[in-house]
Amino acid sequence: MLDRIYATGTVEAEDGTLLRPFPSGLPRSHAAQIASLVRERELHRTLETGLGYGLSALAICEVHEARGSGSHIAIDPNQERYRSIGLLNLRRAGLDHRVRVVEARSDEALPMLRAEGVRLDFALIDGRHMLDMALLDFVYVDRMLDVGGIVAFHDTWMPAIGEAVAYVVANRAYEELDAVDHGLAVLRKLGEDDRPWDYHRDFPRGRRWPTVRDGLRNFWTRRLRGRH
């Protein structure tokens, strides 16, 4: 299904209407890297904020299904905005038994999941693209993520997300791993949070990550070259 979506550049609603999921949908190179991380690092307990059209969920759940173990949680309060195509794609692919979809805001869903005792090996933060919301998602994800686990931020070319990643790298016990391009940041957790109450390390604001214009330019360049 993912191959077909990326080949045609379309997703199909329940009534057969074809919609274009890009540029908001996950690029093919990012889906491939996320699937590779989940497979090669044996990440079995996975989560994402922002289901959308379901491209990242399909990539992750396919790995779980192929190896016969693993479960995914997708948080998205706005499936109606996407005509429930994310949910539909998971059912069409026969992967819906691998995923628990929580149709609520991440700032409501993540505390609930933590209270349930959920533990994670991997999380993709791709929900609301505002600095405070991305950091809030990270804070709750970090409390559920085991040491050695992976958290990925998508759309780091957007100023708010780039700044969130820069803060985490400077102030938290995470190391940055190689990513396919500047639109995806992949961080590995090195330890639990043991900072003193007044800890702060400054971080590069607006210098490390490309601008929105750069990101859009690079996206359309890849599209025109047939690399998306």
N, C-alpha and C positions, 0 to 999 in steps of 0.2 A: 504493500500500500504506500509506504513512504517513497519507494522508487517511482511509483506512478504519480504521486503528488508532485515530486520534484521534476519529473520529466514533463508533465503537462502544465505545471504552475497553477493548478486549480485544486480545490476541494469540492466535494459534492454534498449539498444539503439533502435532507430526507426526501424532499419532493423532486429531487433530480437537478435542481438549480446548481450551476457551477459558479463558484466564487473564487476570487484570487486571494490567497492567504498572505501574499508578500506585498510590501516588505515587513509587515508586522510578524509574520511567521518565522520560525527558527530556520536559519540558513542550513543548507545541506552539510557544509563542513562542520558546523557546530553540532548538528545531530550526530554526525559520525564520531566526533571526538567524545561527546558525552557517552555514546554507546560503548566506545572503546574503553573509557575510564571505568564504567560499570562492569564491563566484562573482564578486563585485564587485572583490575584491582580487587575483583571479587566483592563488589559492593551490592549487598542484598536488600538492605532496608533503605529505600529511596523516597524522596519527596520533592515536589516542586510547587512554587507559588506561581499561578498563572497557567491554566491549562490551554486556553485559547482554542486553536484548531486541533490540538492534540499531537503535534509533531514530536515534541520532546518526550511526551508520554509514550508514544508509539516506539520511539527509539529505545527507551529504557525498558519498557515492558517486553519488547521482543527479546532482549537479552535475558530477562528473567525466564521467559517462556522457553527459550532455546536450551537453557541449562537445567530447567525443571525446578528452580527455586528462586525466591525473591518476591517482594511485594512493594508496591508503589502507592504513594499518597499524592493526589493532585488537588490543590486548593484553588478554587476559582468561583467568585460570587457572580460572575457575569456570563455564564454559558448562553443565556438568552441572546446576548449581544452577538455571539458567534453562531446563533441558530442551533445550538447544542451539537455542533459538528464535532467538537472534541470528543464528547461522549459517544457519538455515533461512529466515529472512526475507530475507537477502541472496540466497540461491539463488532463492527464489520471485520476487524482484524482478528477477532476471537481472543482478544487480550483483556476484556473487561473484568475477568475473574482475577487478574493480577493487580488491579488498581482499586483503591478506595477514593472516590471523588467527594470532596467536602465543598459544598456550594455555600461558602461563607467568606467574609473578608479574612485576610490572613492574620490581622491583629486580633481577631476573635478565634479563628481556628487553631492557630499555633499554640496559644496558652492552653486551649482545651486538650490538644494532643499531648502536650507535656504533662498535663495533669493526669492523663490516662497512662503515663509511663512509657510513651513511645520513644524508642531509641533509633538513631539513624546512622547510616554509613555515608550517605550522599544526599545533598540537597542542591537544587537549582533555584536561584532567586531570580524570578522573571515576572514579578507581579507589578504593583504600582511603581512607576519609575520616578519617585521623588526621594530625596536624600533621607528624610526622616523615616519614610515607610520602608525603604530598602534596609536601613540600619536596624529598624525594629524587627523586620523579618530575620535579619542575621542574628540578632541577640537571642531570639527564641530558638532559631535553628541551632545555634552554638550550644545551647543548654541541652539539646537532645542529641547532638553529634558526638560520637565516640572519638577519642584521640586517634589520629591516623585517618579519620574520615575526610571527605572532600566536600567543599562548598564551591559552587560555581555561580558567578554573577553574569547575566546576559545583558547585552547592550551597553557595554562599558564606554562606548564612544559618546553616550549621553552624559552631560556634565554631572548630574546628580549621582548616577551610578558609578562613574569614574571616581568621584570624590568619596563615595562610600567605600569602594575597594581600597583607595589610598589610605583612608583612615584605618581600616582593618589591618592592612599590611604593616602600618607603622605602630599600631597600638595593641594588637592582639597577637597571641602565640600561633601565628599562621605563616606558612611559607608559600610563595607563589610558584606554581608549576607552569611549564610551557603550555601555551594555548595556540590554536591555529591562527588567530589574528587578534587585533585589538578589540574586537567586539565581544570577546569572551574572556573572563578572568577565572582561573582555576586555582583554588587555595587549599592547602592541606593543613589540618589541625595538628599542632605540635604538642599542645598541653591544655589543661583546664585553666580557667581564668583565675589567677591569683594576684592580680594587681592590687596595690594599695589604693585606698579610697580616693586619693587625689592624683592618681597617675594620669599623665598626658604626655604624648610625644607628638610634636608638630608633624604635619604631612603636607605633601605638595598639592596645593589647590589650583586646579586649572592648568597645570604645567605638564603633568605626566600623560594625560589621556587626550586623544584627538577631540576635536569639536564635533558638534552635530553635523555641520556642513561636511566635514571630512568623512564622517561615517556614511552619510547619504551618498556622497560622491563615490566612495569605495564600493558601496553596495551596488550602485548602478553600473559601475565599471565591471564588477564581477558578472552582473546579469548580461551585459552586452557581450562579454567574452564567453558566455555560456558556462560559467563556472559555478553558478548558484545551484 
